[in-house]
Amino acid sequence: MPQQPIYLDAQATTPLDPVVLDAMLPYFIERPGNPSSGGHAYGWEAAAAIKEARQRIAGAIAAVPQDIIFTSGATEANNLAIKGVAEAYLHKGRHLITLETEHSAVLAPCRYLESVGFEVTYLPVQGDGLVKLTQLEQAIRSDTVLVSIMTANNEIGVLQPIEDIGLICRQRGVLFHTDAAQAIAKISLNVQALNVDLMSLTAHKIYGPKGIGALYIRRPSVKLAPQIHGGGQENNWRSGTLATPQIVGFAKAVQIGLEQLEPENLRLQKLRQKLWHRLESLQGIERNGHPQHTLAGCLNATIHGVDGPRLLAELYPHLAISSGSACSSNQGQPSHVLLALGRSPALAKASLRFGLGKYTTDAEIDYAMDVIETTVTKLRAEKGQLLESSPDTK
Ligand SMILES: *Cc1c(COP(=O)(O)O)cnc(C)c1O
């Protein structure tokens, strides 16, 4: 029996890779310079490190370095993209389009904009979590300024057809932002091929440090109103002293992620397959989200015949797992993503999100499934309604 719960929450965050930590360490004490201090070697050293990191991160998405703006994470990048574009394009209109299944870091800025006079269309998704392209096309209006649709969903792992969405937006003359917090260094991303105008990134889902991310902005075509005013860093788009250690760590994490991308995805797919086979054998299990268009490390499933909060409470001592995003599950709310897929609130709560990462082992999956099997069997027996609930959840 392991002492600590097994970590199966890689979509919430990931531990730092020790190699990333090594890359960051010199920039805390030995090389403390402010990259904006142009007058001395400490400043140059920091500026050089940031330049290299910016090149690395830009290269990872086929962008040019000047188009990468460092932020405190994907939440800030999303806020800058959505509110920044909305404010900068008032002359064009006040309408935005997004998805019901977006992360709260997209939905909340959209709701804020609604409260100050903008209009937002929240597109529904299909039963498999994918956007319907014809619905997107129909939703675009002459006053639409931005479409914001995530690359990879943080709860169900579903990968949206970003290239098709980008093409539609390009043809209709609408800017396209994508929250790629879950996708960077896990799938290959090319902002040119995908026709993306703005892309949000973060480091802590890929074994990098928390508190650092970036926004890609296609220059010079995209205009943006800054949301943080100050010393004018990052071309005046995001003021504040650049966090050299975090930026260096972010770039290192991206580098390692890309180097390991294919073998790691194959390994994760195999692990997930094994997990799914055992889970399925419990009967009364429904997978949430498209089984192929998905992140390799993510599996979300609804467990019929159990009380969700009860199940999670039983699992917590053994497994660090969640029923939805870190933001909603700790408030006891059913996942808005699973509701959008058509699950009832009770079934949404009786769902598990497995986040497998690069430190997840075969033995951990075996152990996790032993625990889940025992717990689910026990709870179903208690309820005396094994498989009684209809698999049709709509
Ligand atoms: C984690 C996450 C965010 C928030 O990123 P932070 O860097 O923690 O602010 C935004 N969007 C998605 C899809 C995420 O998974």
The ligand as an SDF file (V2000), in Angstrom:
LIG
                    3D

 15 15  0  0  0  0  0  0  0  0999 V2000
   -4.9150   25.1660  -16.3520 C   0  0  0  0  0  0  0  0  0  0  0  0
   -5.7080   25.8110  -17.4020 C   0  0  0  0  0  0  0  0  0  0  0  0
   -5.8660   27.2000  -17.4400 C   0  0  0  0  0  0  0  0  0  0  0  0
   -5.3150   28.0990  -16.3710 C   0  0  0  0  0  0  0  0  0  0  0  0
   -3.9390   28.1940  -16.4830 O   0  0  0  0  0  0  0  0  0  0  0  0
   -3.0840   28.9000  -15.3130 P   0  0  0  0  0  0  0  0  0  0  0  0
   -1.7230   28.9350  -15.9130 O   0  0  0  0  0  0  0  0  0  0  0  0
   -3.2040   28.0230  -14.1410 O   0  0  0  0  0  0  0  0  0  0  0  0
   -3.6520   30.2460  -15.1140 O   0  0  0  0  0  0  0  0  0  0  0  0
   -6.5920   27.7400  -18.4790 C   0  0  0  0  0  0  0  0  0  0  0  0
   -7.1270   26.9740  -19.4250 N   0  0  0  0  0  0  0  0  0  0  0  0
   -6.9970   25.6340  -19.4220 C   0  0  0  0  0  0  0  0  0  0  0  0
   -7.6130   24.8360  -20.5260 C   0  0  0  0  0  0  0  0  0  0  0  0
   -6.2960   25.0170  -18.4130 C   0  0  0  0  0  0  0  0  0  0  0  0
   -6.1830   23.6960  -18.4140 O   0  0  0  0  0  0  0  0  0  0  0  0
  1  2  1  0
  2  3  1  0
  2 14  2  0
  3  4  1  0
  3 10  2  0
  4  5  1  0
  5  6  1  0
  6  7  2  0
  6  8  1  0
  6  9  1  0
 10 11  1  0
 11 12  2  0
 12 13  1  0
 12 14  1  0
 14 15  1  0
M  END
$$$$
